[in-house]
Amino acid sequence: MQFASLEGYLTGCEMHLDATNSRNTDIESYLVQFLLTRICAEYETRLKILIERRCAKTKDGHLKRFAARSAKDVSKHFSIGDLKAILGRFGDDYHKTFDDAVVNKPAHVAWDSIYSNRQAVAHGGGAQMTLTELKTAYADSLEVLDWMATALALKPRDIRDLK
């Protein structure tokens, strides 16, 4: 999964830093903090949609409504450990699929780096990464969303509009 708006933000920030010779300055730090916030907002939205779409596969209307309301709550915390716990609620098989594909792999490290840096920004600590590091982490972390969709047994047609 990729996000055109995020790609545009990353490119725009990189072009600005290069044009103004602002790398390794407070300006870069502020832009990285902005990008971390936007990336995590997109991830939270996508995780909610993935969970809702999996839950929508049931014919039970009450269960669908419960799941839709719950998806928002469970998608607010999304470290890799949180995602494993969410998938574990669906079943051990979902948890295992995700765990085997993601845990202790570059996507895991990248995802948690973005998540923990965003948490630090939210709590006044600031980000501990450069734009170059963020771009690399972002590219690597996208695999986590793909594996979430796979673990939730979503088909390409179920998520084609999320690209």
C-alpha positions as CSV (number, residue, x, y, z in Angstrom):
1,M,0.0,0.0,0.0
2,Q,1.3,3.4,-0.9
3,F,-0.2,6.8,-0.2
4,A,0.1,9.5,-2.9
5,S,-0.5,12.3,-0.5
6,L,2.4,11.1,1.7
7,E,4.7,10.6,-1.2
8,G,3.9,14.2,-2.2
9,Y,4.6,15.5,1.3
10,L,7.9,13.6,1.5
11,T,9.0,14.9,-1.9
12,G,7.9,18.5,-1.1
13,C,9.8,18.5,2.2
14,E,12.9,17.1,0.7
15,M,12.8,19.6,-2.2
16,H,12.3,22.5,0.3
17,L,15.2,21.3,2.5
18,D,17.5,21.1,-0.5
19,A,16.4,24.4,-2.0
20,T,16.9,26.3,1.3
21,N,20.0,24.3,2.4
22,S,18.1,23.4,5.6
23,R,19.2,19.9,6.2
24,N,20.3,19.1,9.7
25,T,18.5,22.2,11.1
26,D,15.5,22.9,13.2
27,I,13.5,23.2,10.0
28,E,14.2,19.6,9.1
29,S,13.2,18.5,12.6
30,Y,9.9,20.4,12.3
31,L,9.1,18.9,8.9
32,V,9.9,15.4,10.1
33,Q,7.6,15.9,13.1
34,F,4.8,17.0,10.7
35,L,5.5,14.0,8.5
36,L,5.4,11.6,11.4
37,T,2.0,12.9,12.4
38,R,0.6,12.6,8.9
39,I,2.0,9.1,8.3
40,C,0.6,7.8,11.6
41,A,-2.8,9.5,10.8
42,E,-2.9,7.6,7.5
43,Y,-1.8,4.4,9.1
44,E,-4.5,4.7,11.8
45,T,-7.2,5.4,9.2
46,R,-6.1,2.4,7.0
47,L,-5.9,0.0,10.0
48,K,-9.4,1.0,10.9
49,I,-10.6,0.4,7.4
50,L,-8.9,-3.0,7.2
51,I,-10.5,-4.2,10.4
52,E,-13.9,-2.9,9.4
53,R,-13.7,-4.6,6.0
54,R,-12.8,-7.9,7.6
55,C,-15.6,-7.6,10.0
56,A,-18.1,-6.6,7.3
57,K,-17.7,-10.1,5.8
58,T,-20.2,-11.5,8.3
59,K,-24.0,-11.4,7.6
60,D,-24.8,-10.7,11.3
61,G,-25.9,-7.0,11.4
62,H,-25.3,-6.6,15.1
63,L,-21.8,-8.0,14.9
64,K,-21.0,-5.7,12.0
65,R,-22.1,-2.6,14.0
66,F,-20.2,-3.8,17.0
67,A,-17.1,-4.4,14.9
68,A,-17.4,-1.0,13.1
69,R,-17.6,0.8,16.4
70,S,-14.7,-1.2,17.9
71,A,-12.4,-0.8,14.9
72,K,-11.9,2.8,15.7
73,D,-10.8,2.1,19.3
74,V,-8.5,-0.7,18.5
75,S,-6.7,1.2,15.7
76,K,-5.6,4.0,17.9
77,H,-2.7,2.1,19.3
78,F,-0.7,0.4,16.6
79,S,2.8,-0.6,17.6
80,I,3.6,-4.0,16.1
81,G,2.8,-5.5,19.5
82,D,-0.6,-3.8,19.5
83,L,-1.3,-5.1,15.9
84,K,-0.4,-8.7,17.0
85,A,-2.9,-8.4,19.9
86,I,-5.6,-7.1,17.6
87,L,-5.1,-10.0,15.2
88,G,-5.0,-12.4,18.1
89,R,-8.5,-11.4,18.9
90,F,-9.5,-12.8,15.5
91,G,-7.7,-16.0,16.1
92,D,-4.3,-17.6,16.6
93,D,-4.0,-18.2,12.8
94,Y,-4.2,-14.5,12.0
95,H,-1.7,-13.7,14.7
96,K,0.7,-16.3,13.5
97,T,0.5,-15.2,9.8
98,F,1.3,-11.7,10.8
99,D,4.0,-12.6,13.4
100,D,5.8,-14.9,11.0
101,A,5.8,-12.3,8.2
102,V,6.7,-9.1,10.1
103,V,8.2,-9.6,13.5
104,N,11.9,-8.9,13.7
105,K,12.0,-8.0,10.1
106,P,12.9,-4.6,8.6
107,A,9.2,-3.6,8.3
108,H,8.8,-4.2,12.0
109,V,11.8,-2.1,12.9
110,A,10.6,0.7,10.5
111,W,7.0,0.7,11.7
112,D,7.9,0.8,15.4
113,S,10.5,3.5,14.7
114,I,7.8,5.7,13.1
115,Y,5.3,4.9,15.8
116,S,7.7,5.6,18.7
117,N,9.0,8.8,17.1
118,R,5.4,10.0,16.6
119,Q,4.7,9.2,20.2
120,A,7.7,11.2,21.3
121,V,6.6,14.2,19.2
122,A,3.1,14.0,20.7
123,H,4.5,14.1,24.2
124,G,7.0,16.9,23.6
125,G,10.1,14.9,23.2
126,G,10.7,15.6,19.5
127,A,11.7,13.2,16.7
128,Q,15.0,11.4,16.7
129,M,15.3,10.9,13.0
130,T,16.2,12.8,9.8
131,L,14.1,13.1,6.7
132,T,16.3,10.6,5.0
133,E,15.8,8.1,7.8
134,L,12.1,8.8,7.8
135,K,11.8,8.2,4.1
136,T,13.6,4.8,4.4
137,A,11.4,3.8,7.4
138,Y,8.3,4.9,5.7
139,A,9.1,2.8,2.6
140,D,10.0,-0.3,4.7
141,S,6.9,0.1,7.0
142,L,4.4,-0.1,4.2
143,E,4.8,-3.8,4.2
144,V,3.1,-4.0,7.6
145,L,-0.2,-2.8,6.2
146,D,0.1,-5.3,3.4
147,W,0.6,-8.1,5.9
148,M,-2.3,-6.8,8.0
149,A,-4.5,-7.2,5.0
150,T,-3.1,-10.7,4.3
151,A,-3.5,-11.8,7.9
152,L,-7.1,-10.5,8.0
153,A,-7.8,-12.7,4.9
154,L,-8.7,-9.7,2.8
155,K,-8.4,-10.2,-1.0
156,P,-6.9,-7.6,-3.4
157,R,-10.4,-6.6,-4.5
158,D,-11.2,-5.8,-0.8
159,I,-8.4,-3.2,-0.6
160,R,-7.7,-2.0,-4.1
161,D,-9.2,1.5,-3.3
162,L,-6.7,1.9,-0.4
163,K,-3.7,2.3,-2.6
